[in-house]
Amino acid sequence: MRKNCMRILITGAHGLVGRALTEQFQSHTVFALGHRELDITDASAVNRVIHELQPEVTFNCAVIGVDDCEENPRLAEAVNVAGPAHLADAVRERGAAIVHFSTNYVFDGERGAARASDQPLEAAAARATAGNGCAVPNSGGRAGHRGGTSTRTGTAQSCPTKPSDFYTSDDEPRPVNVYGRTKLEGERAVVQRCERAFIVRTSWVFGEGKESFLSTVARRLASGERVKAICDIWASTTYVADLVRRVDEIVRTGPPATYHIVNDGVCSYAVFAREAARLTGADVSLIDQVTEAQMLRSPRPRCTPMRCLESERLGLAPMRPWTAALADFIAAG
Ligand SMILES: NC(=O)c1ccc[n+]([C@@H]2O[C@H](COP(=O)([O-])OP(=O)(O)OC[C@H]3O[C@@H](n4cnc5c(N)ncnc54)[C@H](OP(=O)(O)O)[C@@H]3O)[C@@H](O)[C@H]2O)c1
């Protein structure tokens, strides 16, 4: 898809990723519809909108979050599985493309969990703030939603995990919660229905426009607020501005496939908070480390860093380290 001006539909457009996409594609004709303008669980509304607007690319950002999924599994099925299926059906009839966002939480996170939890937090934080994340060059295999086998030559000296702990699109998903299960089913529904389906799995996204821990911790620490930061789950993290830039590149140049789009490196929430404190000059003793169990939330996979075989095959530049991305986010605020 190499067009200067495309007709683009964004669903769930008023959330974190939807807003960033709207800005990224502002030179195109963008129809950015929030929940009130289009409920993706309503098949006839989806058909009508796609028929009227005739988008060449539809970005589906509508989602029900992790804790809400556990509380309301039926709504989770409707929004995370049935909704994407309706979109994919309507998009296919027009011969158009769909970009469906998904998550690291399709994986169980057990592969690197023991190593990650063995790491003393101080040491891991020091390595994370060194800014030399887990660069991962080189791979082989066929393109598509499930690639072939690959080799990996990068090192993970700055990570509490080994290179082999990083999940690729070759790895079998094994979700541990309702969110992960419904997101995986949503991916499959889209791929089964639409030939021109791009699945973009991302992880721990931060940026302007969401009151999440990752998006607000720097501001909260800088204002002297105490924060609780979970120290025993680990993942890749992603600056939303970097995510949408890479998605733009992929939609213009890449084949339909499953992509893992995250910044380089891996962190826990506590490591992320410590880096935010360092960058803002805040007092690190404002951070109270807690375990996931102490926060009494629904279960999350323990360690789900990701790397993108498909981007490597396309020869796209590695995503920058999350520490550099966080520094930019803080500077922009
Ligand atoms: N944020 C992350 O850390 C993260 C990590 C991994 C993957 N992802 C993926 O990235 C995508 C976008 O996430 P996000 O962070 O931008 O989510 P978000 O900020 O929570 O936005 C999701 C939007 O979806 C809307 N929505 C909910 N039900 C809907 C429905 N039935 N029809 C239409 N819209 C509906 C919500 O509107 P209301 O609030 O008005 O209901 C909300 O504006 C999702 O696929 C998610 O799985 C996000």
The ligand as an SDF file (V2000), in Angstrom:
LIG
                    3D

 48 52  0  0  0  0  0  0  0  0999 V2000
   -2.4080    0.3140   26.2970 N   0  0  0  0  0  0  0  0  0  0  0  0
   -1.6360   -0.7440   26.3910 C   0  0  0  0  0  0  0  0  0  0  0  0
   -0.7820   -0.8250   27.2960 O   0  0  0  0  0  0  0  0  0  0  0  0
   -1.7390   -1.8750   25.3920 C   0  0  0  0  0  0  0  0  0  0  0  0
   -0.8440   -2.9530   25.5170 C   0  0  0  0  0  0  0  0  0  0  0  0
   -0.9450   -4.0030   24.6150 C   0  0  0  0  0  0  0  0  0  0  0  0
   -1.8870   -3.9750   23.6160 C   0  0  0  0  0  0  0  0  0  0  0  0
   -2.7330   -2.9210   23.5140 N   0  0  0  0  0  0  0  0  0  0  0  0
   -3.7540   -2.9590   22.4620 C   0  0  0  0  0  0  0  0  0  0  0  0
   -3.8290   -1.7260   21.7790 O   0  0  0  0  0  0  0  0  0  0  0  0
   -5.1770   -1.4860   21.3840 C   0  0  0  0  0  0  0  0  0  0  0  0
   -5.6100   -0.1040   21.8170 C   0  0  0  0  0  0  0  0  0  0  0  0
   -5.4670    0.0000   23.2300 O   0  0  0  0  0  0  0  0  0  0  0  0
   -5.5600    1.3880   23.9860 P   0  0  0  0  0  0  0  0  0  0  0  0
   -4.5140    1.3880   25.0440 O   0  0  0  0  0  0  0  0  0  0  0  0
   -5.6140    2.5160   23.0240 O   0  0  0  0  0  0  0  0  0  0  0  0
   -6.9720    1.2120   24.7000 O   0  0  0  0  0  0  0  0  0  0  0  0
   -7.8560    2.3450   25.3950 P   0  0  0  0  0  0  0  0  0  0  0  0
   -7.0510    3.5770   25.6470 O   0  0  0  0  0  0  0  0  0  0  0  0
   -8.5130    1.6730   26.5520 O   0  0  0  0  0  0  0  0  0  0  0  0
   -8.9320    2.6750   24.2690 O   0  0  0  0  0  0  0  0  0  0  0  0
   -9.8510    1.7170   23.8890 C   0  0  0  0  0  0  0  0  0  0  0  0
  -11.0580    2.4190   23.3510 C   0  0  0  0  0  0  0  0  0  0  0  0
  -11.9900    1.4210   22.9180 O   0  0  0  0  0  0  0  0  0  0  0  0
  -13.2710    1.9540   23.1350 C   0  0  0  0  0  0  0  0  0  0  0  0
  -14.2750    0.9040   23.1350 N   0  0  0  0  0  0  0  0  0  0  0  0
  -14.6120    0.0430   24.1220 C   0  0  0  0  0  0  0  0  0  0  0  0
  -15.6250   -0.7450   23.7170 N   0  0  0  0  0  0  0  0  0  0  0  0
  -15.9260   -0.3700   22.4520 C   0  0  0  0  0  0  0  0  0  0  0  0
  -16.8770   -0.8080   21.5000 C   0  0  0  0  0  0  0  0  0  0  0  0
  -17.7540   -1.7820   21.7870 N   0  0  0  0  0  0  0  0  0  0  0  0
  -16.9110   -0.2120   20.2780 N   0  0  0  0  0  0  0  0  0  0  0  0
  -16.0570    0.7930   20.0020 C   0  0  0  0  0  0  0  0  0  0  0  0
  -15.1360    1.2630   20.8580 N   0  0  0  0  0  0  0  0  0  0  0  0
  -15.0910    0.6790   22.0770 C   0  0  0  0  0  0  0  0  0  0  0  0
  -13.1600    2.6710   24.4660 C   0  0  0  0  0  0  0  0  0  0  0  0
  -14.1710    3.6430   24.5710 O   0  0  0  0  0  0  0  0  0  0  0  0
  -14.9380    3.8400   25.9770 P   0  0  0  0  0  0  0  0  0  0  0  0
  -13.8830    4.0620   26.9940 O   0  0  0  0  0  0  0  0  0  0  0  0
  -15.7950    5.0440   25.7100 O   0  0  0  0  0  0  0  0  0  0  0  0
  -15.7140    2.5810   26.1910 O   0  0  0  0  0  0  0  0  0  0  0  0
  -11.7670    3.2940   24.3780 C   0  0  0  0  0  0  0  0  0  0  0  0
  -11.8040    4.6280   23.9150 O   0  0  0  0  0  0  0  0  0  0  0  0
   -6.0080   -2.6330   21.9730 C   0  0  0  0  0  0  0  0  0  0  0  0
   -6.2070   -3.6170   20.9900 O   0  0  0  0  0  0  0  0  0  0  0  0
   -5.1360   -3.2090   23.0570 C   0  0  0  0  0  0  0  0  0  0  0  0
   -5.3840   -4.5820   23.2580 O   0  0  0  0  0  0  0  0  0  0  0  0
   -2.6940   -1.8610   24.3860 C   0  0  0  0  0  0  0  0  0  0  0  0
  1  2  1  0
  2  3  2  0
  2  4  1  0
  4  5  1  0
  4 48  2  0
  5  6  2  0
  6  7  1  0
  7  8  2  0
  8  9  1  0
  8 48  1  0
  9 10  1  0
  9 46  1  0
 10 11  1  0
 11 12  1  0
 11 44  1  0
 12 13  1  0
 13 14  1  0
 14 15  2  0
 14 16  1  0
 14 17  1  0
 17 18  1  0
 18 19  2  0
 18 20  1  0
 18 21  1  0
 21 22  1  0
 22 23  1  0
 23 24  1  0
 23 42  1  0
 24 25  1  0
 25 26  1  0
 25 36  1  0
 26 27  1  0
 26 35  1  0
 27 28  2  0
 28 29  1  0
 29 30  1  0
 29 35  2  0
 30 31  1  0
 30 32  2  0
 32 33  1  0
 33 34  2  0
 34 35  1  0
 36 37  1  0
 36 42  1  0
 37 38  1  0
 38 39  2  0
 38 40  1  0
 38 41  1  0
 42 43  1  0
 44 45  1  0
 44 46  1  0
 46 47  1  0
M  CHG  2   8   1  16  -1
M  END
$$$$
